[in-house]
Amino acid sequence: MQNPELPFRTRASLRDDLKRLGIRFGDMVMVHAAMRQVGPLLNGPDALIGAILDTVGPTGTLVAYTDWDARYDELLDEKGRVPSEWREHVPPFDAASSRAIRDHGVLAEFIRTTPGARRSGNPGASVAAIGAQADWLTANHPLDYGYGEGSPFAKLVESRGKVLMVGASLDTMTLLHHSEHLAQVPNKRIRRYEVPFASPDGVHWRMVEEFDTSDPVVPGLAEDYFATIVSEFLASGQGSQDVIGSAPSVLVDAASICAFAVDWMERNAGS
């Protein structure tokens, strides 16, 4: 554990914290982080990135949910289309250069721009990954239902990966959108909206369809119900909790939390 007399957290001290929490050599880890809670860092967010990569080693993989910083939702009409007078002003999505959304903190953009990082091609559900399985994880991300089958989230579960929350609110665990996709519950909200994609031939517009992730997938669930699911999962004795730097942190098995969430949703949604 970090010596409280030292003024900075370091890559080495964070590495020790990560090992204590339960991250192991060869792991695939999806991370969400509130960096301010970690405490003063030598080399800023790159210290946490380096510490995770050190801990999982050359056979492991670091993953972050990026989304993209488009911010044109309020322009969409009732059919999910961008009015003609605005179309030339909306920057197209380019997996290689479009910024990660700012709503979830700075770490995702740091990971996306780390040399060697790969980024998947579904704009709203995109992830960035570094490491041994980064190419496989980010390849062929479906443009429709980007949290479902064949997505990086499904691959994370398939690979027995882990989800790490470093000071991040439990209701921001993006993997649970995959559980929303899988859960057999009626009246799921569906969203269709237009997305501009950058291509060698110019901008290509495409309608994208997915379950609505901006609100609970069905009516009647609390806005922060992901936090309830994760809290109940931890209360059942699964997962681990400790601090990374100064940040209260949680580590869970992706397949286990996903299955737990599907069961929870099927028991509670619409009840």
C-alpha positions as CSV (number, residue, x, y, z in Angstrom):
1,M,0.0,0.0,0.0
2,Q,1.2,3.5,-0.8
3,N,3.2,5.2,2.1
4,P,0.9,7.9,3.3
5,E,3.9,10.2,3.8
6,L,4.7,10.2,0.1
7,P,3.1,13.1,-1.9
8,F,2.3,11.1,-5.0
9,R,0.9,7.8,-6.1
10,T,3.2,6.1,-8.5
11,R,2.9,3.5,-11.3
12,A,4.6,1.1,-8.9
13,S,2.3,1.8,-5.9
14,L,-0.8,1.5,-8.1
15,R,0.5,-1.8,-9.5
16,D,0.7,-3.1,-5.9
17,D,-2.9,-1.9,-5.3
18,L,-4.2,-3.6,-8.4
19,K,-2.6,-6.9,-7.5
20,R,-4.0,-6.7,-4.0
21,L,-7.5,-6.1,-5.5
22,G,-7.2,-9.2,-7.6
23,I,-5.9,-8.4,-11.1
24,R,-3.7,-11.1,-12.4
25,F,-1.2,-11.7,-15.2
26,G,-3.0,-12.4,-18.5
27,D,-6.3,-10.8,-17.4
28,M,-8.5,-8.8,-19.8
29,V,-9.7,-5.8,-17.8
30,M,-12.3,-3.1,-18.7
31,V,-11.7,-0.1,-16.5
32,H,-13.8,2.9,-15.5
33,A,-12.1,5.5,-13.4
34,A,-12.7,8.8,-11.6
35,M,-9.1,9.9,-11.7
36,R,-9.4,12.7,-9.1
37,Q,-10.3,10.1,-6.5
38,V,-7.1,8.2,-7.1
39,G,-5.0,11.1,-5.6
40,P,-1.9,13.0,-6.9
41,L,-0.2,10.9,-9.5
42,L,3.3,11.1,-11.0
43,N,2.6,11.1,-14.8
44,G,-1.2,11.6,-14.3
45,P,-3.6,9.0,-15.8
46,D,-0.7,7.4,-17.7
47,A,0.5,6.1,-14.4
48,L,-2.8,4.1,-13.9
49,I,-2.7,2.9,-17.5
50,G,0.9,1.7,-17.1
51,A,0.2,0.1,-13.8
52,I,-2.7,-2.0,-15.3
53,L,-0.6,-3.0,-18.3
54,D,2.3,-4.0,-15.9
55,T,-0.1,-6.1,-13.9
56,V,-1.8,-7.9,-16.8
57,G,1.5,-8.3,-18.6
58,P,2.1,-8.8,-22.3
59,T,-0.6,-11.5,-22.6
60,G,-3.3,-9.3,-20.9
61,T,-5.5,-6.6,-22.4
62,L,-6.7,-3.3,-21.1
63,V,-10.1,-2.0,-22.3
64,A,-12.1,1.2,-21.8
65,Y,-15.5,2.3,-23.0
66,T,-15.0,5.4,-25.2
67,D,-18.4,6.2,-26.9
68,W,-17.6,9.4,-28.9
69,D,-17.9,13.1,-28.3
70,A,-20.4,13.8,-31.0
71,R,-23.0,15.9,-29.0
72,Y,-25.6,16.3,-31.7
73,D,-28.5,14.5,-30.1
74,E,-30.6,17.6,-29.7
75,L,-30.5,18.2,-33.4
76,L,-32.3,14.9,-34.2
77,D,-35.9,15.0,-35.3
78,E,-38.7,12.6,-34.2
79,K,-37.4,10.1,-36.7
80,G,-33.8,10.3,-35.5
81,R,-32.6,12.2,-38.5
82,V,-30.4,15.3,-38.7
83,P,-32.0,18.2,-40.5
84,S,-30.5,19.1,-43.8
85,E,-29.2,22.5,-42.7
86,W,-27.1,20.9,-40.0
87,R,-25.7,17.8,-41.8
88,E,-22.5,19.4,-43.1
89,H,-21.7,20.7,-39.6
90,V,-21.8,17.4,-37.7
91,P,-18.3,15.9,-37.7
92,P,-18.4,12.3,-38.9
93,F,-17.3,9.4,-36.7
94,D,-13.7,8.2,-37.4
95,A,-12.6,5.4,-35.1
96,A,-9.0,6.5,-35.5
97,S,-9.5,10.1,-34.5
98,S,-12.9,10.9,-32.9
99,R,-12.6,11.8,-29.3
100,A,-13.9,9.7,-26.5
101,I,-16.9,11.1,-24.8
102,R,-16.0,13.5,-21.9
103,D,-18.9,12.6,-19.7
104,H,-17.1,9.6,-18.2
105,G,-13.8,11.3,-17.3
106,V,-10.4,11.6,-18.9
107,L,-9.1,8.1,-18.7
108,A,-10.8,6.7,-21.8
109,E,-9.3,9.3,-24.1
110,F,-5.9,8.7,-22.6
111,I,-6.3,5.0,-23.3
112,R,-7.6,5.6,-26.9
113,T,-4.5,7.8,-27.7
114,T,-1.9,5.5,-26.1
115,P,0.4,4.2,-28.8
116,G,-0.7,0.7,-30.0
117,A,-4.3,1.2,-28.9
118,R,-7.2,-0.1,-31.1
119,R,-10.7,1.3,-31.2
120,S,-13.9,-0.5,-32.3
121,G,-16.1,0.9,-35.1
122,N,-19.6,1.3,-33.5
123,P,-19.6,5.0,-32.5
124,G,-21.9,5.0,-29.4
125,A,-20.7,1.7,-28.1
126,S,-17.1,1.9,-29.1
127,V,-14.3,0.7,-26.9
128,A,-10.5,1.2,-27.0
129,A,-8.1,-1.6,-26.1
130,I,-4.4,-2.1,-25.6
131,G,-2.7,-5.5,-25.4
132,A,-2.6,-9.0,-26.7
133,Q,-6.3,-9.3,-27.6
134,A,-6.9,-5.7,-28.6
135,D,-7.3,-6.4,-32.3
136,W,-9.7,-9.3,-31.8
137,L,-11.8,-7.4,-29.2
138,T,-12.3,-4.3,-31.3
139,A,-12.8,-6.0,-34.7
140,N,-16.1,-6.3,-36.4
141,H,-18.2,-4.4,-33.9
142,P,-21.8,-4.5,-35.1
143,L,-23.2,-1.2,-36.0
144,D,-26.7,-2.2,-34.9
145,Y,-27.2,-3.4,-31.3
146,G,-23.6,-2.6,-30.5
147,Y,-23.9,-3.9,-26.9
148,G,-25.1,-7.3,-28.0
149,E,-23.8,-10.5,-29.7
150,G,-20.4,-10.0,-31.4
151,S,-19.7,-6.8,-29.5
152,P,-16.6,-6.2,-27.4
153,F,-18.8,-6.6,-24.3
154,A,-19.8,-10.0,-25.4
155,K,-16.2,-10.8,-26.1
156,L,-15.2,-9.6,-22.6
157,V,-17.7,-12.0,-21.1
158,E,-16.6,-14.8,-23.4
159,S,-12.9,-14.3,-22.4
160,R,-13.7,-14.4,-18.7
161,G,-12.6,-10.8,-18.4
162,K,-13.0,-8.5,-15.5
163,V,-14.4,-5.1,-14.8
164,L,-12.5,-2.6,-12.7
165,M,-14.2,0.5,-11.2
166,V,-11.6,2.9,-9.8
167,G,-13.5,5.4,-7.8
168,A,-16.2,5.4,-10.5
169,S,-19.9,5.4,-9.7
170,L,-21.3,1.8,-9.8
171,D,-24.1,3.0,-12.1
172,T,-21.6,3.6,-14.8
173,M,-20.6,-0.1,-15.4
174,T,-21.1,-0.1,-19.1
175,L,-21.0,-3.9,-19.4
176,L,-24.5,-4.0,-17.9
177,H,-25.8,-2.6,-21.2
178,H,-24.9,-6.0,-22.6
179,S,-27.0,-7.6,-19.8
180,E,-29.9,-5.3,-20.9
181,H,-29.5,-6.6,-24.4
182,L,-29.6,-10.3,-23.2
183,A,-32.4,-10.0,-20.7
184,Q,-35.7,-11.4,-21.8
185,V,-38.0,-8.6,-20.7
186,P,-40.9,-7.0,-22.6
187,N,-41.2,-3.4,-23.8
188,K,-37.5,-2.6,-24.2
189,R,-36.9,0.9,-25.4
190,I,-35.5,1.0,-29.0
191,R,-33.7,3.9,-30.4
192,R,-33.0,4.7,-34.1
193,Y,-30.8,7.6,-35.1
194,E,-28.6,8.8,-37.9
195,V,-24.8,8.7,-37.7
196,P,-22.3,10.2,-40.1
197,F,-19.3,7.9,-40.8
198,A,-16.0,9.1,-42.3
199,S,-14.9,7.1,-45.3
200,P,-12.3,7.5,-48.1
201,D,-15.2,8.7,-50.4
202,G,-16.5,11.3,-48.0
203,V,-19.2,11.2,-45.3
204,H,-21.6,8.3,-45.3
205,W,-24.8,8.6,-43.2
206,R,-26.4,5.5,-41.8
207,M,-29.3,4.8,-39.5
208,V,-28.3,2.9,-36.4
209,E,-30.7,0.9,-34.2
210,E,-30.1,-0.2,-30.7
211,F,-31.8,-0.6,-27.3
212,D,-31.9,2.8,-25.7
213,T,-29.0,3.1,-23.3
214,S,-29.7,6.7,-22.3
215,D,-32.5,5.6,-19.9
216,P,-33.3,2.2,-18.3
217,V,-34.1,-0.2,-21.0
218,V,-37.7,-0.7,-19.8
219,P,-40.0,1.8,-18.0
220,G,-40.3,1.6,-14.3
221,L,-36.6,1.0,-13.3
222,A,-34.7,3.6,-11.3
223,E,-32.3,5.7,-13.3
224,D,-29.4,4.4,-11.4
225,Y,-30.5,0.8,-11.2
226,F,-27.1,-0.5,-12.4
227,A,-25.7,0.6,-9.0
228,T,-28.4,-1.4,-7.2
229,I,-27.4,-4.5,-9.3
230,V,-23.7,-4.1,-8.6
231,S,-24.2,-3.4,-4.9
232,E,-26.4,-6.6,-4.6
233,F,-23.8,-8.6,-6.4
234,L,-21.1,-7.4,-4.0
235,A,-23.3,-8.0,-1.0
236,S,-23.7,-11.6,-2.2
237,G,-20.0,-12.2,-1.6
238,Q,-18.8,-11.9,-5.2
239,G,-16.2,-9.5,-6.5
240,S,-13.6,-7.7,-4.4
241,Q,-13.3,-4.2,-2.9
242,D,-10.2,-2.2,-1.9
243,V,-8.5,1.1,-2.7
244,I,-6.5,2.0,-5.8
245,G,-4.4,5.0,-4.6
246,S,-7.1,6.8,-2.6
247,A,-10.0,5.6,-4.7
248,P,-12.5,3.1,-3.4
249,S,-12.5,0.4,-6.1
250,V,-14.3,-2.7,-7.2
251,L,-13.3,-5.6,-9.3
252,V,-15.8,-8.1,-10.7
253,D,-15.8,-11.1,-13.0
254,A,-17.5,-10.0,-16.3
255,A,-19.4,-13.2,-16.9
256,S,-20.6,-13.5,-13.3
257,I,-21.9,-9.9,-13.0
258,C,-23.4,-10.1,-16.5
259,A,-25.4,-13.3,-15.6
260,F,-26.4,-11.8,-12.2
261,A,-27.7,-8.6,-13.9
262,V,-29.7,-10.6,-16.5
263,D,-31.3,-12.6,-13.8
264,W,-32.0,-9.4,-11.8
265,M,-33.5,-7.6,-14.8
266,E,-35.8,-10.6,-15.6
267,R,-37.0,-10.7,-12.1
268,N,-37.5,-7.0,-11.5
269,A,-38.2,-5.3,-14.9
270,G,-41.9,-4.6,-15.3
271,S,-42.8,-6.0,-11.9
